[in-house]
């Protein structure tokens, strides 16, 4: 539930950094900032996949097996996501009084995280159809907010901004991984 918070002006570089990390530059766009934030998450995912393909090729040619490269890529992407989540929670918490709302619509870092969590449930390179399905499933769960997603918004600060989208990402990721498993078995 969104509640008004006493609004203040940004004061210093740290506030501006928090705002940029919270809005990703698309949070102020009209109509559907959450969808735009989710698109940023997909773009980051595709950029990471592209980078990992290049890095994986270099590791593979340096004497690592394909399984070792895959494990390295998955582990490093998971660590980067955890770092993004920690920074996103901090930035969201700092941006709440600047944006004047306990769950500001301009804050889209939670959607970025949610999509990345969703896409972590499928193998990299699974195909664009799974990326689109993951995007759609995440938006469905983010808007629908089945139990306990809706109540997580009531948590304080940046955790309340981000927790609901992280759980929506897990729900969407589970559905996506089931769909992926079914399609590769058929």
C-alpha positions as CSV (number, residue, x, y, z in Angstrom):
1,X,0.0,0.0,0.0
2,X,1.5,3.3,-1.0
3,X,1.5,6.0,1.6
4,X,2.6,9.6,1.4
5,X,5.9,10.5,3.0
6,X,7.1,13.9,3.8
7,X,8.9,15.0,0.6
8,X,12.3,16.6,0.6
9,X,14.7,17.8,-2.0
10,X,17.8,15.8,-2.9
11,X,20.8,17.0,-0.9
12,X,24.1,16.0,-2.3
13,X,25.6,13.6,-4.7
14,X,24.6,10.5,-2.7
15,X,20.9,11.4,-3.1
16,X,21.3,11.9,-6.9
17,X,23.1,8.5,-7.1
18,X,20.3,6.9,-5.2
19,X,17.7,8.5,-7.5
20,X,19.5,7.3,-10.6
21,X,19.8,3.8,-9.3
22,X,16.2,3.7,-8.2
23,X,14.7,5.1,-11.4
24,X,17.1,3.8,-14.0
25,X,16.3,6.8,-16.1
26,X,12.9,5.3,-17.1
27,X,11.0,5.7,-13.9
28,X,9.8,9.2,-14.8
29,X,8.3,8.1,-18.2
30,X,4.5,8.3,-18.3
31,X,1.9,5.6,-18.2
32,X,3.8,2.4,-17.3
33,X,7.1,3.0,-15.5
34,X,7.0,-0.6,-14.1
35,X,6.9,-2.1,-17.6
36,X,9.8,0.2,-18.7
37,X,11.8,-0.9,-15.7
38,X,11.1,-4.5,-16.6
39,X,12.4,-3.8,-20.1
40,X,15.6,-2.4,-18.6
41,X,15.9,-5.7,-16.7
42,X,15.6,-7.6,-20.0
43,X,18.2,-5.4,-21.6
44,X,20.6,-6.0,-18.8
45,X,20.0,-9.7,-19.0
46,X,20.6,-9.7,-22.8
47,X,23.8,-7.6,-22.2
48,X,25.0,-10.1,-19.6
49,X,24.3,-13.1,-21.8
50,X,26.2,-11.4,-24.7
51,X,29.2,-10.6,-22.4
52,X,29.1,-14.2,-20.9
53,X,29.2,-15.7,-24.3
54,X,32.3,-13.7,-25.1
55,X,33.9,-14.4,-21.7
56,X,32.8,-18.1,-21.8
57,X,34.4,-18.5,-25.2
58,X,37.7,-17.1,-23.7
59,X,37.5,-19.4,-20.7
60,X,36.6,-22.4,-22.9
61,X,39.6,-21.8,-25.1
62,X,41.8,-21.3,-22.0
63,X,41.4,-25.0,-21.0
64,X,38.1,-24.9,-19.0
65,X,35.4,-27.4,-19.8
66,X,32.0,-26.3,-20.9
67,X,30.5,-27.3,-17.5
68,X,33.1,-25.3,-15.6
69,X,32.4,-22.2,-17.7
70,X,28.6,-22.7,-17.2
71,X,29.1,-22.9,-13.4
72,X,31.4,-19.9,-13.4
73,X,28.9,-17.8,-15.4
74,X,25.9,-18.8,-13.2
75,X,27.8,-18.2,-10.0
76,X,29.1,-14.8,-11.1
77,X,25.6,-13.7,-12.4
78,X,24.0,-14.8,-9.1
79,X,26.6,-12.8,-7.1
80,X,26.1,-9.7,-9.3
81,X,22.3,-10.0,-8.8
82,X,22.7,-10.2,-5.0
83,X,24.9,-7.1,-5.1
84,X,22.2,-5.3,-7.3
85,X,19.5,-6.3,-4.8
86,X,21.5,-4.9,-1.8
87,X,22.3,-1.7,-3.6
88,X,18.7,-1.4,-5.0
89,X,17.2,-1.8,-1.5
90,X,19.6,0.9,-0.1
91,X,18.9,3.3,-3.1
92,X,15.1,2.8,-2.8
93,X,15.1,3.4,0.9
94,X,17.1,6.6,0.3
95,X,14.8,7.7,-2.5
96,X,11.5,7.3,-0.6
97,X,11.6,10.7,1.1
98,X,12.9,12.4,-2.1
99,X,10.0,11.0,-4.2
100,X,7.5,11.5,-1.4
101,X,5.9,8.1,-1.4
102,X,6.6,4.8,0.5
103,X,6.4,2.9,-2.8
104,X,7.0,5.5,-5.5
105,X,5.9,4.6,-9.0
106,X,9.2,6.2,-10.3
107,X,11.2,3.5,-8.4
108,X,11.7,0.8,-11.0
109,X,14.9,-0.8,-9.6
110,X,12.5,-3.4,-8.1
111,X,11.2,-4.3,-11.5
112,X,14.7,-4.6,-12.9
113,X,15.6,-7.0,-10.0
114,X,12.4,-9.0,-10.4
115,X,12.9,-9.7,-14.1
116,X,16.5,-10.7,-13.5
117,X,15.4,-13.1,-10.7
118,X,12.8,-14.5,-13.1
119,X,15.3,-15.1,-15.9
120,X,17.8,-16.7,-13.5
121,X,15.5,-19.7,-13.5
122,X,16.2,-20.7,-17.1
123,X,19.5,-21.6,-18.7
124,X,21.3,-18.7,-20.5
125,X,20.7,-18.9,-24.2
126,X,17.4,-20.7,-23.7
127,X,16.0,-18.6,-26.5
128,X,14.2,-15.3,-27.0
129,X,10.7,-16.9,-26.5
130,X,11.7,-17.7,-22.9
131,X,13.0,-14.2,-22.3
132,X,9.7,-12.8,-23.5
133,X,7.7,-15.4,-21.5
134,X,9.7,-14.5,-18.4
135,X,9.0,-10.8,-19.0
136,X,5.3,-11.4,-19.4
137,X,5.1,-13.8,-16.4
138,X,6.9,-11.3,-14.2
139,X,4.6,-8.5,-15.2
140,X,1.6,-10.7,-14.5
141,X,2.7,-11.6,-11.0
142,X,3.9,-8.0,-10.3
143,X,0.4,-6.6,-11.2
144,X,-1.7,-9.5,-9.8
145,X,0.3,-9.7,-6.5
146,X,-0.9,-13.1,-5.2
147,X,-0.3,-14.0,-1.6
148,X,2.1,-12.9,0.1
149,X,3.3,-10.5,-2.6
150,X,0.8,-7.7,-1.8
151,X,1.5,-7.7,1.9
152,X,5.3,-7.4,1.4
153,X,4.8,-3.8,0.2
154,X,4.0,-2.9,3.8
155,X,7.6,-3.7,4.9
156,X,9.6,-0.6,5.8
157,X,11.9,1.4,3.6
158,X,13.6,0.0,0.5
159,X,12.8,-3.6,1.6
160,X,9.1,-2.8,1.2
161,X,9.8,-1.3,-2.3
162,X,11.7,-4.3,-3.5
163,X,10.5,-7.4,-1.6
164,X,7.2,-7.8,-3.5
165,X,8.9,-7.7,-6.9
166,X,11.6,-10.1,-5.8
167,X,8.9,-12.7,-4.7
168,X,7.0,-12.0,-8.0
169,X,10.2,-12.8,-9.8
170,X,10.5,-16.1,-7.9
171,X,6.9,-17.0,-8.7
172,X,7.4,-16.1,-12.4
173,X,10.7,-17.9,-12.5
174,X,9.2,-21.1,-11.1
175,X,6.4,-21.0,-13.8
176,X,9.0,-20.2,-16.5
177,X,11.3,-23.1,-15.4
178,X,8.3,-25.5,-15.4
179,X,7.4,-24.3,-18.9
180,X,11.0,-24.7,-20.0
181,X,11.2,-28.2,-18.6
182,X,8.0,-29.3,-20.3
183,X,9.0,-27.9,-23.7
184,X,12.4,-29.6,-23.6
185,X,10.7,-32.9,-22.7
186,X,8.3,-32.8,-25.6
